[in-house]
Each structure stands twice: as structure tokens, then as C-alpha cells.
Amino acid sequence: MSALDTEVLIVGAGPTGLTLALWLVRLGVDIRLIDRSVGPGETSRALAVQARTLEFHRQIGVVDDVLEAGIRLEQLTARTPEKVSAIIPLSKFGEGVSRYSYAFALPQDIHERVLVAHLEEAGVHIERQTELIAFEEKDDGVTVTTRREGVTKTFRTLYICGCDGARSTVRHALGIGFPGGTYDQSFYVADVDGDGEVTRNGMDVCLGSYGFALVMPVRQTGSLRLIGVVPEAHKRDPVITFETIRPEIECHTGIAIKALNWFSTYRVHHRVAERFRGGRAFLLGDAGHIHSPAGGQGMNTGIGDAVNLAWKLAAVLQGRAAASLLDTYETERLAFARVLIKSTDQAFKLVSGRSWLLGLWRRYAMAKVISAITRTKIGSRAFFALISQTGIKYRKSALSSGRSGAVQGGDRLPWVPFGQSDNHACLTTLDWQVHVYGEIEPAFGAAISLAGIPLHRFDWSTAAGRVGVVRNTAYLVRPDGQIAIVAKQDATAFERFIETFAIKPRNVEASTIERSSSLAAI
């Protein structure tokens, strides 16, 4: 048996693999990251970076650089060939729900470069032009074979994570089915220099009977990113060039294109793997699920997979949790992926379907209906929770129990601001913690202290009440910011949970931390 080379091998250095690597490194796990490409992507289809992703990035200290690189979208302007049909304000889209209450855009290729820079600062270098050939689970580890520049190497790891895209070698090796299909429409993506009526601090969506197109400025280059449906007349062309569809692009978007920087076309699939795990191997991101670009969910869902798995892998590897904790990765993320593919499929048909009725809907009604919904407080919050992924819940997970008021085990920890900070600031420890908004009962505090779980106390306020938090209730918060237990200050439920999953905090010697913060009623 060869010696152990690394604890976790990550295959694929896209946003999912990079996020997984960053979280594992922050958690003290030894990793290797391989990728077939020669460098980060030069083109990009993913633009939206949702609030939940920004919250995850904040936890590991990369959010400021991500925000600096992208564009905060102040508004979404919906245009038809005749006129501006609606202007939807996005600057305070999810006010009261998240620190990142706005829409945010950053092309995937630039996003990857930001994450790569942070990974290199942590001393991890991506093994480029390295291909996974095979792997086999043996004894208490995985034997892996890779190839680089014709040279084959074999080594051992404890776990292997397939972040290697829709054609995943890891998924194929596991023999996991990938049912689904391919949409009829082809898409184009282009980076251009041009002039036109463009919202420089927002995004334009151009709607018509043909489908849709998105126009967004790219901060770093001063260029415009265009993404849209290939016109019906050209969808069966053997080769789709930019010049072939340029007249339609300029007509639909209203952009007079001066120069083309790059151009690509692609097809969109909708598939979910039958399983996300095979023994010591896991599937994440496009290796496990691919769906339409409607709502900007794809890349963000892959990042959510990475965060969900990272803290669980670290805990099991470091003896801070029972191995059964890893079973919850598949149950939580596979269930979400299946729900997501249904919703994005329905939305995609509305924005890209070819029927005359859908064409009329897009051209004359869709933007106005969405605008009317999002201009109400209830509507905007519900819409934001759906799109931003802050509304993701794992209520049926083995890790979730209890309910008090509007908050239930499995929900994301509600965001409560106070002064210049908030209750999510302490999530940067990437550790289990208990929150109480109000007063801590001495017996409960003593029991939690004995378990070594940090206990955070926040002064009660109306701000906490508005987001569904119940005064003096205790919340056991997972390292990813989701709530495990909601209960009264009776230590029994917490002790039972800790015993079931053999939970230990990262700093076992840490005593209870009591933080008294004044929650501003804003």
C-alpha cells in the first residue's frame, strides 16, 4: 500500500472546485487540486453572484476582493424592440434579508481569478494540465492515477471530489446515471466594445418574440458582455459565427458593435445525477447537476455544494464528527438540485420558448408583472429569497430539528444587523455555535460551555423579531450558517444532537463565548 499523499483530492478548478479548496484550506485540511486546463477560463457564461454566495465568501475572507471586481446592479432595465417596458430597482432588492441585499454580477472567468489568487496566497497551487485517469477505493483510502504531459502517476488520498463539470470523469468512473435532456435553443456569449442605451450601473434584458438577450458592462475591461438566444433562423447552421448573427444581435440589443473581443455559442442541458456520492467520492457542481441559466443559479449552486461538503469533510477528517455526517451532503444537496432543476426549467421555457403566445408574454407582459411583484415589500423579499439562495432550507435533513416562530431547523440563520456589524460576523470562525437573542439561562449556559460550543448572546431588539427570531430561544448554528436546532434553553436536545453526531468544536479547549451586542432597531 502506497503512503497517503493528501487528505482530499479535488478534480476541477472552476468556481466549485476553487471554493471547496479555499474552505478546506481555511479548515486546516491538506488538499491537492488538479485541472485539465492550462489556466483559468478565458470566457464566461455565468454572471450572477447571489447573496448567499457572497455570504459564504465573507466567511472565508474573500468577499471584499469579489465585490471590488464586479458590479453592483442598481437596476434591471427591461427593453422590447419598441421601448423600455419596465425598470426594476435592485439596489435594495433584499433589504432586511442579507448584508448583500442587491443584485451583483461578476463574469465567471474574473471570479475564478480572484479565487485562484486567494488560494495561491494560502500556499496552494493548482496542478494544471493534469488529467484524472482512474481511481479505486481500497481499504481506508482511494488510489488515484493521473497523467500530465504523458507522464502517469499514482498516489493515495482519503477522499476524492469531482468538480470536473458536466462530462465528469469522476461521475463516469462511479457509474452514476445523469438523466435529463438538452434544450432546443442554442446560446451565444460575446464580449464586445460598442455604443447604445445601456444601463452602466445595471443590467439590461432585451425581450422579444425571438427570446431574450442580456447586456451588462464588465468593470475590468470597459466592454459589454452579451448573452442571448441564437436567432431561430440560424439555430441549425452547421457553424454559427458572430458575423452571421451580428445584425440580429444589434437589432435585439440596440448595441452598435465596434469591436468583438471574443465570441462563443453553447447548448444548455438539464440533468441531475442519480447520486452525489459513491463511497469516498463525491460529485459537486456541474458534475452533479446542470440546468438552464434562468435566474443565475448554476455557478452559485455549485459553490453551495462546495461549502456544504467542505465543513463536513473537515470535521470527519479531524475527528470532530461521526462519519455519518457525510451522509447528509447527498440528502441535502441532491434534494435541492432536483427542486431547482424543475423551477429553472419552467422559468427557462417562459423566457426562451418559441410559441407565439410566449412571444407576446415576453414582449408585452413579463417585465411589467415582475416589476409589479418586486415593488411590494412582501413580493421583493420572496423573490429575493428565491433568486439569492438565501431561502434554501434543509428542514428534512437529519441535522435539522425544532421550530420557534417563523424559524425552523434547517433554515439559514436570519440576518440581524446592529450598528456597523451583524450576527453573521461570528460565522467567520467556520465552527458550530449557539445563538441566543435575549437572556441566557445559567443552567443552559453551563451545559453548552461544558460541551465546548461557543455561545453568542445578542441583546433583544425589534430587528431580531422582524426576521422571525424568537426572544430567548436558542439556535444551534452549523459552520455554513444554516441552523441545526431551534429549541428552548433546555440543553437536552443540544446534548443529544452533539452525542449523535459526535460533534466537537474546532477549538476543543474554547470555553463559552458570551457576546452582548445591541441590535439596532432598523
Secondary structure, DSSP 8 states (H G I E B T S, - for coil): ---EEEEEEEE--SHHHHHHHHHHHHTT--EEEE-SSSSS-S--S--B--HHHHHHHHHTT-HHHHHHHSEEE-EEEEE-SSSEEEEEE-TTTTTTT-S--SEEE--HHHHHHHHHHHHHHTT---BTTEEEEEEEEETTEEEEEEEETTEEEEEEEEEEEE---TT-HHHHHHT----EEEEEEEEEEEEEEEESS--TTEEEEEEETTEEEEEEE-TTTS-EEEEEE--GGGTT-SS--HHHHHHHHHHHH--EEEEEEEEEEEEEEEEE-S-SEETTEEE-GGGTEE---TTS-HHHHHHHHHHHHHHHHHHHHTTSS-GGGGHHHHHHHHHHHHHHHHHHHHHHHHHH--SHHHHHHHHHTHHHHHHHHHTSHHHHHHHHHHHHSTT---TTSTT-B-EETTEETTSB----EETTEETTGGGGG-S-EEEEES---HHHHHHHHHHT--EEEE---HHHHHTT--TT-EEEE-TTSBEEEEE-S-HHHHHHHHHHTT---SSTT-------------
